[in-house]
Amino acid sequence: MAMYNFNISSFADAERLYNNTKPIRGSKIVPLGDRRRKWERIVKVSPKCYVLLNDMHEEKYSSYNWYKTEEEQIEEAAVTWTLTDNNNSVVEFRNGDGDYCHNSRYSFLHRCMPSGMIFVVDSGKQYVNHRGDRHYLPKDKDKTVVFKDAHTPQCAWRLTSKPHPKPVMRTRILKEEKAPFKDDISDFLHWAWDMTPILDSGRVYDWMENHKVRQKVSAYTGNSRDCMVNFRQAISNSEHEDRVDLLVHFLIGYQGKVRERKWDHRLGCMTGTGEESLTADTKKFRAAFNTWINDLAGFTEKFQEYKD
């Protein structure tokens, strides 16, 4: 089944496509493109309103919790074209509802974009791009992005909806939960500082040795609650049997940042050496070690905040 852009860039285009497309035999369904993709269709709501839909629920599924009537589907339409009393085209875009992927809606919106607009998916977020400006489109049926034709050669469209704040994932330290381990973490850090030059004798470079260490400490480095508890016990016990392997696990990741090797296109070779001391930069070592502790001990939590 073919998928291609629908080339609807105005209310007049939507009206023309509806009037010039023969409904599927035995129904009132007016397809937008490939007639085999009959769920991608255009519906005339009124002489001044057309909606573009990318789903269709048959009556036989009415007992299912995901079933939506035709009226409900129209209310949640991916694209709505309306004509104002001044004969201005207005286009409204709507994302899928719910904080998960809506790949069929993304594909549909991409093919519904008017001339001069692009639908963008970036880092799990969706945008309508117009003249280089991205307008965030939330996964919320009640939060839409709306444009009105500007009737100017310089700019065909003007944003009329309020910009939606964009969610950003942040990390906060659980200070109260971390406080009882403050002295243990400090002792562990000082011990790690003294041990690093001893361990840094090639062990953190050997691939097979690294693989063995990662397997051995997997009971501390997973995402489960048990792994977090095991790790907290390890950092609290200066005589713990896996303490050295845990430090090597940290150094494996840390040395890649300190001794990062990159390809220099100008020189045509790898640059950087493996001779930098891992303890040369006290602040960098302490910061990386503290981050590693926070992650594995579960002293952090993720939360969303919104920014314009």
ZAPA-534438 format. One record per residue (C-alpha): residue number from 1; x, y, z. Coordinates in steps of 0.1 Angstrom, whole numbers, plus 5000, padded with zeros to 4 digits. Layout:
BEGIN
<zagu=NUM, c1=X, c2=Y, c3=Z>
...
// end
This chain:
BEGIN
<zagu=1, c1=5000, c2=5000, c3=5000>
<zagu=2, c1=5014, c2=5033, c3=4989>
<zagu=3, c1=5021, c2=5062, c3=5013>
<zagu=4, c1=5027, c2=5097, c3=4999>
<zagu=5, c1=5021, c2=5133, c3=5008>
<zagu=6, c1=4985, c2=5144, c3=5005>
<zagu=7, c1=4994, c2=5179, c3=4992>
<zagu=8, c1=4968, c2=5198, c3=5012>
<zagu=9, c1=4981, c2=5233, c3=5018>
<zagu=10, c1=4948, c2=5252, c3=5023>
<zagu=11, c1=4911, c2=5248, c3=5031>
<zagu=12, c1=4904, c2=5250, c3=4994>
<zagu=13, c1=4928, c2=5220, c3=4988>
<zagu=14, c1=4909, c2=5200, c3=5014>
<zagu=15, c1=4875, c2=5209, c3=5000>
<zagu=16, c1=4887, c2=5201, c3=4964>
<zagu=17, c1=4901, c2=5167, c3=4974>
<zagu=18, c1=4869, c2=5157, c3=4992>
<zagu=19, c1=4847, c2=5168, c3=4963>
<zagu=20, c1=4868, c2=5151, c3=4937>
<zagu=21, c1=4874, c2=5118, c3=4954>
<zagu=22, c1=4849, c2=5090, c3=4949>
<zagu=23, c1=4839, c2=5073, c3=4982>
<zagu=24, c1=4848, c2=5037, c3=4987>
<zagu=25, c1=4821, c2=5015, c3=4972>
<zagu=26, c1=4792, c2=5008, c3=4996>
<zagu=27, c1=4804, c2=5034, c3=5022>
<zagu=28, c1=4808, c2=5071, c3=5028>
<zagu=29, c1=4845, c2=5068, c3=5034>
<zagu=30, c1=4865, c2=5093, c3=5013>
<zagu=31, c1=4902, c2=5081, c3=5013>
<zagu=32, c1=4930, c2=5106, c3=5013>
<zagu=33, c1=4954, c2=5086, c3=4992>
<zagu=34, c1=4957, c2=5048, c3=4985>
<zagu=35, c1=4922, c2=5035, c3=4986>
<zagu=36, c1=4934, c2=5004, c3=5004>
<zagu=37, c1=4944, c2=5026, c3=5033>
<zagu=38, c1=4908, c2=5035, c3=5039>
<zagu=39, c1=4914, c2=5044, c3=5076>
<zagu=40, c1=4934, c2=5074, c3=5063>
<zagu=41, c1=4905, c2=5095, c3=5052>
<zagu=42, c1=4889, c2=5130, c3=5050>
<zagu=43, c1=4856, c2=5137, c3=5067>
<zagu=44, c1=4834, c2=5167, c3=5060>
<zagu=45, c1=4821, c2=5181, c3=5093>
<zagu=46, c1=4805, c2=5212, c3=5078>
<zagu=47, c1=4808, c2=5233, c3=5047>
<zagu=48, c1=4836, c2=5252, c3=5066>
<zagu=49, c1=4853, c2=5223, c3=5083>
<zagu=50, c1=4871, c2=5192, c3=5072>
<zagu=51, c1=4891, c2=5168, c3=5093>
<zagu=52, c1=4919, c2=5143, c3=5083>
<zagu=53, c1=4917, c2=5111, c3=5102>
<zagu=54, c1=4942, c2=5082, c3=5105>
<zagu=55, c1=4921, c2=5056, c3=5123>
<zagu=56, c1=4887, c2=5040, c3=5119>
<zagu=57, c1=4869, c2=5018, c3=5144>
<zagu=58, c1=4841, c2=4995, c3=5131>
<zagu=59, c1=4809, c2=4991, c3=5151>
<zagu=60, c1=4817, c2=4954, c3=5158>
<zagu=61, c1=4845, c2=4965, c3=5181>
<zagu=62, c1=4823, c2=4988, c3=5202>
<zagu=63, c1=4827, c2=4965, c3=5233>
<zagu=64, c1=4864, c2=4971, c3=5234>
<zagu=65, c1=4878, c2=4998, c3=5257>
<zagu=66, c1=4899, c2=5014, c3=5228>
<zagu=67, c1=4868, c2=5018, c3=5206>
<zagu=68, c1=4859, c2=5054, c3=5197>
<zagu=69, c1=4828, c2=5066, c3=5178>
<zagu=70, c1=4831, c2=5086, c3=5146>
<zagu=71, c1=4823, c2=5117, c3=5166>
<zagu=72, c1=4850, c2=5110, c3=5191>
<zagu=73, c1=4875, c2=5104, c3=5163>
<zagu=74, c1=4866, c2=5137, c3=5148>
<zagu=75, c1=4871, c2=5155, c3=5181>
<zagu=76, c1=4906, c2=5140, c3=5182>
<zagu=77, c1=4915, c2=5144, c3=5145>
<zagu=78, c1=4951, c2=5146, c3=5136>
<zagu=79, c1=4944, c2=5176, c3=5113>
<zagu=80, c1=4915, c2=5200, c3=5111>
<zagu=81, c1=4910, c2=5225, c3=5083>
<zagu=82, c1=4885, c2=5253, c3=5088>
<zagu=83, c1=4875, c2=5284, c3=5069>
<zagu=84, c1=4869, c2=5317, c3=5088>
<zagu=85, c1=4843, c2=5342, c3=5079>
<zagu=86, c1=4870, c2=5363, c3=5062>
<zagu=87, c1=4879, c2=5333, c3=5041>
<zagu=88, c1=4912, c2=5325, c3=5059>
<zagu=89, c1=4924, c2=5290, c3=5061>
<zagu=90, c1=4931, c2=5277, c3=5096>
<zagu=91, c1=4949, c2=5244, c3=5102>
<zagu=92, c1=4951, c2=5226, c3=5136>
<zagu=93, c1=4975, c2=5197, c3=5143>
<zagu=94, c1=4970, c2=5172, c3=5171>
<zagu=95, c1=4994, c2=5145, c3=5184>
<zagu=96, c1=4984, c2=5111, c3=5197>
<zagu=97, c1=4972, c2=5111, c3=5233>
<zagu=98, c1=4993, c2=5093, c3=5260>
<zagu=99, c1=5029, c2=5093, c3=5269>
<zagu=100, c1=5041, c2=5065, c3=5245>
<zagu=101, c1=5049, c2=5062, c3=5208>
<zagu=102, c1=5022, c2=5070, c3=5182>
<zagu=103, c1=5042, c2=5060, c3=5151>
<zagu=104, c1=5011, c2=5058, c3=5128>
<zagu=105, c1=5001, c2=5093, c3=5139>
<zagu=106, c1=5036, c2=5106, c3=5133>
<zagu=107, c1=5037, c2=5091, c3=5098>
<zagu=108, c1=5003, c2=5105, c3=5090>
<zagu=109, c1=5011, c2=5140, c3=5103>
<zagu=110, c1=5043, c2=5140, c3=5082>
<zagu=111, c1=5023, c2=5134, c3=5051>
<zagu=112, c1=4997, c2=5159, c3=5060>
<zagu=113, c1=5020, c2=5189, c3=5064>
<zagu=114, c1=5011, c2=5220, c3=5042>
<zagu=115, c1=5037, c2=5235, c3=5020>
<zagu=116, c1=5063, c2=5253, c3=5041>
<zagu=117, c1=5058, c2=5231, c3=5072>
<zagu=118, c1=5076, c2=5200, c3=5083>
<zagu=119, c1=5067, c2=5175, c3=5110>
<zagu=120, c1=5097, c2=5167, c3=5132>
<zagu=121, c1=5104, c2=5139, c3=5157>
<zagu=122, c1=5134, c2=5146, c3=5178>
<zagu=123, c1=5146, c2=5129, c3=5210>
<zagu=124, c1=5111, c2=5115, c3=5217>
<zagu=125, c1=5093, c2=5148, c3=5212>
<zagu=126, c1=5073, c2=5160, c3=5182>
<zagu=127, c1=5072, c2=5195, c3=5166>
<zagu=128, c1=5057, c2=5214, c3=5137>
<zagu=129, c1=5085, c2=5232, c3=5120>
<zagu=130, c1=5076, c2=5264, c3=5102>
<zagu=131, c1=5103, c2=5286, c3=5087>
<zagu=132, c1=5130, c2=5272, c3=5110>
<zagu=133, c1=5109, c2=5276, c3=5142>
<zagu=134, c1=5099, c2=5244, c3=5160>
<zagu=135, c1=5065, c2=5244, c3=5177>
<zagu=136, c1=5062, c2=5217, c3=5203>
<zagu=137, c1=5032, c2=5194, c3=5198>
<zagu=138, c1=5024, c2=5176, c3=5232>
<zagu=139, c1=5010, c2=5141, c3=5234>
<zagu=140, c1=4978, c2=5155, c3=5246>
<zagu=141, c1=4945, c2=5156, c3=5226>
<zagu=142, c1=4936, c2=5189, c3=5242>
<zagu=143, c1=4968, c2=5207, c3=5233>
<zagu=144, c1=4971, c2=5215, c3=5196>
<zagu=145, c1=4992, c2=5237, c3=5174>
<zagu=146, c1=4972, c2=5260, c3=5152>
<zagu=147, c1=4982, c2=5282, c3=5123>
<zagu=148, c1=4962, c2=5307, c3=5102>
<zagu=149, c1=4972, c2=5318, c3=5067>
<zagu=150, c1=4989, c2=5351, c3=5068>
<zagu=151, c1=4983, c2=5361, c3=5031>
<zagu=152, c1=5017, c2=5376, c3=5028>
<zagu=153, c1=5045, c2=5367, c3=5004>
<zagu=154, c1=5071, c2=5367, c3=5032>
<zagu=155, c1=5052, c2=5343, c3=5055>
<zagu=156, c1=5023, c2=5320, c3=5044>
<zagu=157, c1=5013, c2=5310, c3=5080>
<zagu=158, c1=5010, c2=5327, c3=5114>
<zagu=159, c1=5009, c2=5307, c3=5147>
<zagu=160, c1=4977, c2=5315, c3=5165>
<zagu=161, c1=4979, c2=5290, c3=5194>
<zagu=162, c1=4999, c2=5296, c3=5225>
<zagu=163, c1=5033, c2=5279, c3=5226>
<zagu=164, c1=5033, c2=5247, c3=5247>
<zagu=165, c1=5060, c2=5244, c3=5274>
<zagu=166, c1=5084, c2=5215, c3=5266>
<zagu=167, c1=5090, c2=5188, c3=5292>
<zagu=168, c1=5127, c2=5184, c3=5302>
<zagu=169, c1=5140, c2=5155, c3=5322>
<zagu=170, c1=5160, c2=5165, c3=5352>
<zagu=171, c1=5178, c2=5147, c3=5380>
<zagu=172, c1=5177, c2=5156, c3=5417>
<zagu=173, c1=5198, c2=5142, c3=5446>
<zagu=174, c1=5179, c2=5124, c3=5474>
<zagu=175, c1=5198, c2=5142, c3=5501>
<zagu=176, c1=5180, c2=5127, c3=5530>
<zagu=177, c1=5184, c2=5092, c3=5517>
<zagu=178, c1=5221, c2=5098, c3=5510>
<zagu=179, c1=5229, c2=5115, c3=5543>
<zagu=180, c1=5234, c2=5083, c3=5564>
<zagu=181, c1=5261, c2=5071, c3=5539>
<zagu=182, c1=5281, c2=5104, c3=5539>
<zagu=183, c1=5310, c2=5091, c3=5560>
<zagu=184, c1=5311, c2=5058, c3=5542>
<zagu=185, c1=5312, c2=5074, c3=5508>
<zagu=186, c1=5340, c2=5097, c3=5520>
<zagu=187, c1=5361, c2=5068, c3=5532>
<zagu=188, c1=5354, c2=5049, c3=5500>
<zagu=189, c1=5365, c2=5079, c3=5480>
<zagu=190, c1=5398, c2=5083, c3=5498>
<zagu=191, c1=5405, c2=5046, c3=5496>
<zagu=192, c1=5397, c2=5047, c3=5459>
<zagu=193, c1=5421, c2=5077, c3=5454>
<zagu=194, c1=5449, c2=5057, c3=5471>
<zagu=195, c1=5442, c2=5025, c3=5452>
<zagu=196, c1=5438, c2=5040, c3=5417>
<zagu=197, c1=5475, c2=5043, c3=5409>
<zagu=198, c1=5480, c2=5007, c3=5420>
<zagu=199, c1=5452, c2=4994, c3=5399>
<zagu=200, c1=5461, c2=5016, c3=5369>
<zagu=201, c1=5487, c2=4993, c3=5356>
<zagu=202, c1=5470, c2=4981, c3=5325>
<zagu=203, c1=5441, c2=4963, c3=5342>
<zagu=204, c1=5415, c2=4989, c3=5332>
<zagu=205, c1=5427, c2=4985, c3=5296>
<zagu=206, c1=5424, c2=4948, c3=5291>
<zagu=207, c1=5392, c2=4939, c3=5274>
<zagu=208, c1=5389, c2=4904, c3=5288>
<zagu=209, c1=5396, c2=4916, c3=5323>
<zagu=210, c1=5371, c2=4944, c3=5320>
<zagu=211, c1=5345, c2=4919, c3=5307>
<zagu=212, c1=5351, c2=4896, c3=5338>
<zagu=213, c1=5348, c2=4925, c3=5362>
<zagu=214, c1=5315, c2=4937, c3=5347>
<zagu=215, c1=5301, c2=4902, c3=5350>
<zagu=216, c1=5313, c2=4899, c3=5386>
<zagu=217, c1=5298, c2=4932, c3=5397>
<zagu=218, c1=5265, c2=4928, c3=5378>
<zagu=219, c1=5248, c2=4921, c3=5411>
<zagu=220, c1=5256, c2=4957, c3=5421>
<zagu=221, c1=5252, c2=4976, c3=5388>
<zagu=222, c1=5218, c2=4966, c3=5375>
<zagu=223, c1=5186, c2=4987, c3=5378>
<zagu=224, c1=5168, c2=4965, c3=5403>
<zagu=225, c1=5161, c2=4973, c3=5439>
<zagu=226, c1=5183, c2=4943, c3=5450>
<zagu=227, c1=5213, c2=4957, c3=5430>
<zagu=228, c1=5209, c2=4991, c3=5447>
<zagu=229, c1=5208, c2=4975, c3=5482>
<zagu=230, c1=5238, c2=4953, c3=5474>
<zagu=231, c1=5258, c2=4984, c3=5463>
<zagu=232, c1=5249, c2=5003, c3=5494>
<zagu=233, c1=5261, c2=4975, c3=5516>
<zagu=234, c1=5293, c2=4973, c3=5496>
<zagu=235, c1=5302, c2=5010, c3=5500>
<zagu=236, c1=5294, c2=5008, c3=5538>
<zagu=237, c1=5318, c2=4979, c3=5544>
<zagu=238, c1=5355, c2=4987, c3=5541>
<zagu=239, c1=5362, c2=4950, c3=5541>
<zagu=240, c1=5338, c2=4940, c3=5514>
<zagu=241, c1=5352, c2=4913, c3=5491>
<zagu=242, c1=5340, c2=4930, c3=5459>
<zagu=243, c1=5352, c2=4965, c3=5468>
<zagu=244, c1=5383, c2=4963, c3=5445>
<zagu=245, c1=5362, c2=4950, c3=5415>
<zagu=246, c1=5337, c2=4978, c3=5421>
<zagu=247, c1=5365, c2=5004, c3=5419>
<zagu=248, c1=5378, c2=4988, c3=5387>
<zagu=249, c1=5343, c2=4991, c3=5373>
<zagu=250, c1=5343, c2=5028, c3=5380>
<zagu=251, c1=5378, c2=5032, c3=5365>
<zagu=252, c1=5369, c2=5014, c3=5333>
<zagu=253, c1=5343, c2=5042, c3=5326>
<zagu=254, c1=5364, c2=5070, c3=5340>
<zagu=255, c1=5396, c2=5063, c3=5321>
<zagu=256, c1=5376, c2=5066, c3=5288>
<zagu=257, c1=5368, c2=5102, c3=5297>
<zagu=258, c1=5403, c2=5111, c3=5309>
<zagu=259, c1=5422, c2=5093, c3=5281>
<zagu=260, c1=5397, c2=5098, c3=5253>
<zagu=261, c1=5412, c2=5091, c3=5219>
<zagu=262, c1=5397, c2=5107, c3=5188>
<zagu=263, c1=5403, c2=5105, c3=5151>
<zagu=264, c1=5420, c2=5137, c3=5139>
<zagu=265, c1=5409, c2=5143, c3=5103>
<zagu=266, c1=5436, c2=5169, c3=5097>
<zagu=267, c1=5464, c2=5146, c3=5109>
<zagu=268, c1=5448, c2=5114, c3=5096>
<zagu=269, c1=5455, c2=5095, c3=5129>
<zagu=270, c1=5442, c2=5089, c3=5164>
<zagu=271, c1=5451, c2=5116, c3=5189>
<zagu=272, c1=5453, c2=5113, c3=5227>
<zagu=273, c1=5474, c2=5090, c3=5247>
<zagu=274, c1=5469, c2=5064, c3=5275>
<zagu=275, c1=5495, c2=5080, c3=5298>
<zagu=276, c1=5474, c2=5106, c3=5316>
<zagu=277, c1=5472, c2=5100, c3=5353>
<zagu=278, c1=5436, c2=5091, c3=5364>
<zagu=279, c1=5441, c2=5111, c3=5396>
<zagu=280, c1=5457, c2=5142, c3=5380>
<zagu=281, c1=5425, c2=5162, c3=5382>
<zagu=282, c1=5411, c2=5160, c3=5418>
<zagu=283, c1=5378, c2=5178, c3=5411>
<zagu=284, c1=5371, c2=5157, c3=5380>
<zagu=285, c1=5378, c2=5124, c3=5398>
<zagu=286, c1=5357, c2=5134, c3=5428>
<zagu=287, c1=5328, c2=5145, c3=5406>
<zagu=288, c1=5328, c2=5114, c3=5384>
<zagu=289, c1=5331, c2=5091, c3=5415>
<zagu=290, c1=5302, c2=5109, c3=5432>
<zagu=291, c1=5280, c2=5106, c3=5401>
<zagu=292, c1=5288, c2=5069, c3=5399>
<zagu=293, c1=5279, c2=5064, c3=5436>
<zagu=294, c1=5246, c2=5083, c3=5432>
<zagu=295, c1=5236, c2=5063, c3=5401>
<zagu=296, c1=5243, c2=5028, c3=5415>
<zagu=297, c1=5232, c2=5035, c3=5451>
<zagu=298, c1=5199, c2=5050, c3=5439>
<zagu=299, c1=5205, c2=5084, c3=5455>
<zagu=300, c1=5189, c2=5102, c3=5425>
<zagu=301, c1=5155, c2=5105, c3=5410>
<zagu=302, c1=5143, c2=5117, c3=5376>
<zagu=303, c1=5116, c2=5143, c3=5372>
<zagu=304, c1=5101, c2=5165, c3=5345>
<zagu=305, c1=5100, c2=5202, c3=5345>
<zagu=306, c1=5087, c2=5224, c3=5318>
<zagu=307, c1=5104, c2=5253, c3=5299>
<zagu=308, c1=5092, c2=5276, c3=5272>
// end
